[in-house]
Amino acid sequence: MKNLQILNSLAVLGLMFFLYSCGSSGRSGATGWAYNNSANGGFEKPQYLEQETGPGLVLIEGGTYTMGRVEDDVNFSWDAQPTRVTVSSFYIDETEVTNLYWREYLYWLKRIYGDSYPEVYRNALPDTLVWREKMEYNEPYVELYLRHPAYDDYPVVGVNWLQASDFCEWRTDRVNELILVREGLLVHNPSSQVDEEHFTTDSYFGGQYEGEKANDGITDLNPLSSGYRNVELEDGGLCLPLAHRG
C-alpha cells in the first residue's frame, strides 16, 4: 500500500510537471518561463478572446465546400472539375453601404485634404452618370440620388472596386481611432487632423502618428522601456482591416 501511494504521488508530480511544461498558469510551453512578467524580460501574452465586431457588421463563419461539378460527368466533357475550396471566416455588412455613409466619407476627405489635395476628394466621387440609359428618363437620379436626404438609406451606386477598397480602409481607421479614444488613449480632436497629420491604423502601429495622447499609453513590461507604450497589433485590441486589396 505504501508503494502504491508513492507511485500515485510520483504520477501526480509528473502530471504537474507536464502541465507546467505545456504552458499552463501563463507559462511558455516552449521554455517554461512565465508570460507577462517584467522580471523574465516582459514578453506579453494578452488575454485575447476575439476581435471586436465593427459597427454594422456581422461575422460569417468560414468553412469548406466543393466548387464545380458535383454529379457524374456522363459526357466526359471534363469541364468544371470539382475542387475543394476553403473560405476563412469574415465580416460583412448587415446592409449595403448607403449614400449617407458615402457622403460621410466624402465629407471627411474634403475636410482633411480639401485645401491641399482636392484630387483625393474628387477621386472618391461616385459616377452618378451610371443612371443615364437610352430610352429612359433617369436624369433626376443623376442630380439627386447621392445628395438628397430622401435617398440617405439607399445603396450607393457608381462606385468602382478601388473606391470601395479605399472606403473600407478609411472605415477601419475611423473605427480603430474611436476605440483608442473610447479607451482613454487618444484625445478626440478632429480640428488638429489635416493633410497627412491624421490617424491611420498603419501610422499608429508604426509609431508615426503624433496625435494628442490622453495618457502615456498602456503598461510596457519590457524592463528596458520607459514603462509605457502604444497599443500594438499583438495586443489584439484593434480591428483588423475590413478589406484588403488583392
Contacts in CASP RR format, 6 or more apart in sequence:
PFRMAT RR
TARGET T0000
AUTHOR 0000-0000-0000
METHOD contacts of the structure
MODEL  1
MKNLQILNSLAVLGLMFFLYSCGSSGRSGATGWAYNNSANGGFEKPQYLE
QETGPGLVLIEGGTYTMGRVEDDVNFSWDAQPTRVTVSSFYIDETEVTNL
YWREYLYWLKRIYGDSYPEVYRNALPDTLVWREKMEYNEPYVELYLRHPA
YDDYPVVGVNWLQASDFCEWRTDRVNELILVREGLLVHNPSSQVDEEHFT
TDSYFGGQYEGEKANDGITDLNPLSSGYRNVELEDGGLCLPLAHRG
19 25 0 8 1.000
20 27 0 8 1.000
20 32 0 8 1.000
21 29 0 8 1.000
21 32 0 8 1.000
22 29 0 8 1.000
23 29 0 8 1.000
23 32 0 8 1.000
25 34 0 8 1.000
26 34 0 8 1.000
26 35 0 8 1.000
26 36 0 8 1.000
26 45 0 8 1.000
27 33 0 8 1.000
27 34 0 8 1.000
27 35 0 8 1.000
28 34 0 8 1.000
28 35 0 8 1.000
33 40 0 8 1.000
33 43 0 8 1.000
34 40 0 8 1.000
35 43 0 8 1.000
35 44 0 8 1.000
35 45 0 8 1.000
36 42 0 8 1.000
36 43 0 8 1.000
36 44 0 8 1.000
36 45 0 8 1.000
36 221 0 8 1.000
37 221 0 8 1.000
38 221 0 8 1.000
38 222 0 8 1.000
38 223 0 8 1.000
39 223 0 8 1.000
41 221 0 8 1.000
41 222 0 8 1.000
41 223 0 8 1.000
42 221 0 8 1.000
42 222 0 8 1.000
42 223 0 8 1.000
43 221 0 8 1.000
44 221 0 8 1.000
44 234 0 8 1.000
44 235 0 8 1.000
46 234 0 8 1.000
46 235 0 8 1.000
46 236 0 8 1.000
48 236 0 8 1.000
51 236 0 8 1.000
51 237 0 8 1.000
51 239 0 8 1.000
51 240 0 8 1.000
52 179 0 8 1.000
52 237 0 8 1.000
52 239 0 8 1.000
53 59 0 8 1.000
53 91 0 8 1.000
54 91 0 8 1.000
54 175 0 8 1.000
54 239 0 8 1.000
54 242 0 8 1.000
55 175 0 8 1.000
56 93 0 8 1.000
56 94 0 8 1.000
56 95 0 8 1.000
57 91 0 8 1.000
57 92 0 8 1.000
57 93 0 8 1.000
57 94 0 8 1.000
57 242 0 8 1.000
58 91 0 8 1.000
58 92 0 8 1.000
58 93 0 8 1.000
58 94 0 8 1.000
59 89 0 8 1.000
59 90 0 8 1.000
59 91 0 8 1.000
60 89 0 8 1.000
60 90 0 8 1.000
60 91 0 8 1.000
60 92 0 8 1.000
61 89 0 8 1.000
62 86 0 8 1.000
62 87 0 8 1.000
62 88 0 8 1.000
62 89 0 8 1.000
62 90 0 8 1.000
63 86 0 8 1.000
63 87 0 8 1.000
63 89 0 8 1.000
64 84 0 8 1.000
64 85 0 8 1.000
64 86 0 8 1.000
64 87 0 8 1.000
65 84 0 8 1.000
65 85 0 8 1.000
65 87 0 8 1.000
66 82 0 8 1.000
66 83 0 8 1.000
66 84 0 8 1.000
66 85 0 8 1.000
67 82 0 8 1.000
67 83 0 8 1.000
67 84 0 8 1.000
67 85 0 8 1.000
68 80 0 8 1.000
68 81 0 8 1.000
68 82 0 8 1.000
68 83 0 8 1.000
69 79 0 8 1.000
69 80 0 8 1.000
69 81 0 8 1.000
69 82 0 8 1.000
70 82 0 8 1.000
91 242 0 8 1.000
95 155 0 8 1.000
96 155 0 8 1.000
96 156 0 8 1.000
97 155 0 8 1.000
97 156 0 8 1.000
97 164 0 8 1.000
97 167 0 8 1.000
98 152 0 8 1.000
98 153 0 8 1.000
98 154 0 8 1.000
98 155 0 8 1.000
98 156 0 8 1.000
99 145 0 8 1.000
99 146 0 8 1.000
99 147 0 8 1.000
99 151 0 8 1.000
99 152 0 8 1.000
99 153 0 8 1.000
99 154 0 8 1.000
99 155 0 8 1.000
99 156 0 8 1.000
100 152 0 8 1.000
100 153 0 8 1.000
101 156 0 8 1.000
102 126 0 8 1.000
102 146 0 8 1.000
102 156 0 8 1.000
102 159 0 8 1.000
102 167 0 8 1.000
103 146 0 8 1.000
103 147 0 8 1.000
105 124 0 8 1.000
105 167 0 8 1.000
105 170 0 8 1.000
105 171 0 8 1.000
106 121 0 8 1.000
106 124 0 8 1.000
106 125 0 8 1.000
108 170 0 8 1.000
108 174 0 8 1.000
109 120 0 8 1.000
109 121 0 8 1.000
109 124 0 8 1.000
109 170 0 8 1.000
110 121 0 8 1.000
111 190 0 8 1.000
112 193 0 8 1.000
112 194 0 8 1.000
112 195 0 8 1.000
112 198 0 8 1.000
113 120 0 8 1.000
113 121 0 8 1.000
113 195 0 8 1.000
114 120 0 8 1.000
114 121 0 8 1.000
116 194 0 8 1.000
116 195 0 8 1.000
117 195 0 8 1.000
123 163 0 8 1.000
124 163 0 8 1.000
124 166 0 8 1.000
124 167 0 8 1.000
126 146 0 8 1.000
126 156 0 8 1.000
126 157 0 8 1.000
126 158 0 8 1.000
126 159 0 8 1.000
126 163 0 8 1.000
127 158 0 8 1.000
127 159 0 8 1.000
127 160 0 8 1.000
128 141 0 8 1.000
128 142 0 8 1.000
128 143 0 8 1.000
128 145 0 8 1.000
128 146 0 8 1.000
128 158 0 8 1.000
129 142 0 8 1.000
130 157 0 8 1.000
130 158 0 8 1.000
131 138 0 8 1.000
131 139 0 8 1.000
131 141 0 8 1.000
131 142 0 8 1.000
131 145 0 8 1.000
131 157 0 8 1.000
132 138 0 8 1.000
132 139 0 8 1.000
132 142 0 8 1.000
144 150 0 8 1.000
144 151 0 8 1.000
145 151 0 8 1.000
145 154 0 8 1.000
145 157 0 8 1.000
146 156 0 8 1.000
159 167 0 8 1.000
164 243 0 8 1.000
165 243 0 8 1.000
165 244 0 8 1.000
165 245 0 8 1.000
168 241 0 8 1.000
168 242 0 8 1.000
168 243 0 8 1.000
169 241 0 8 1.000
169 242 0 8 1.000
169 243 0 8 1.000
171 242 0 8 1.000
172 201 0 8 1.000
172 239 0 8 1.000
172 240 0 8 1.000
172 241 0 8 1.000
172 242 0 8 1.000
172 243 0 8 1.000
173 199 0 8 1.000
173 200 0 8 1.000
173 201 0 8 1.000
175 239 0 8 1.000
175 242 0 8 1.000
176 199 0 8 1.000
176 201 0 8 1.000
176 204 0 8 1.000
176 238 0 8 1.000
176 239 0 8 1.000
177 186 0 8 1.000
177 199 0 8 1.000
179 237 0 8 1.000
179 238 0 8 1.000
179 239 0 8 1.000
180 186 0 8 1.000
180 204 0 8 1.000
180 231 0 8 1.000
180 238 0 8 1.000
181 187 0 8 1.000
181 188 0 8 1.000
181 214 0 8 1.000
184 214 0 8 1.000
184 215 0 8 1.000
185 213 0 8 1.000
185 214 0 8 1.000
185 215 0 8 1.000
185 217 0 8 1.000
185 218 0 8 1.000
185 230 0 8 1.000
185 231 0 8 1.000
186 199 0 8 1.000
186 211 0 8 1.000
186 212 0 8 1.000
186 213 0 8 1.000
186 214 0 8 1.000
187 211 0 8 1.000
187 212 0 8 1.000
187 213 0 8 1.000
187 214 0 8 1.000
189 211 0 8 1.000
189 212 0 8 1.000
192 211 0 8 1.000
192 212 0 8 1.000
193 199 0 8 1.000
197 210 0 8 1.000
197 211 0 8 1.000
199 209 0 8 1.000
199 211 0 8 1.000
200 209 0 8 1.000
201 238 0 8 1.000
201 241 0 8 1.000
203 209 0 8 1.000
204 230 0 8 1.000
204 231 0 8 1.000
205 230 0 8 1.000
205 232 0 8 1.000
205 233 0 8 1.000
207 230 0 8 1.000
215 228 0 8 1.000
216 227 0 8 1.000
216 228 0 8 1.000
217 228 0 8 1.000
217 229 0 8 1.000
217 230 0 8 1.000
217 231 0 8 1.000
218 228 0 8 1.000
218 229 0 8 1.000
218 230 0 8 1.000
218 231 0 8 1.000
218 235 0 8 1.000
219 227 0 8 1.000
219 228 0 8 1.000
220 226 0 8 1.000
220 227 0 8 1.000
220 228 0 8 1.000
220 229 0 8 1.000
222 229 0 8 1.000
231 237 0 8 1.000
231 238 0 8 1.000
END
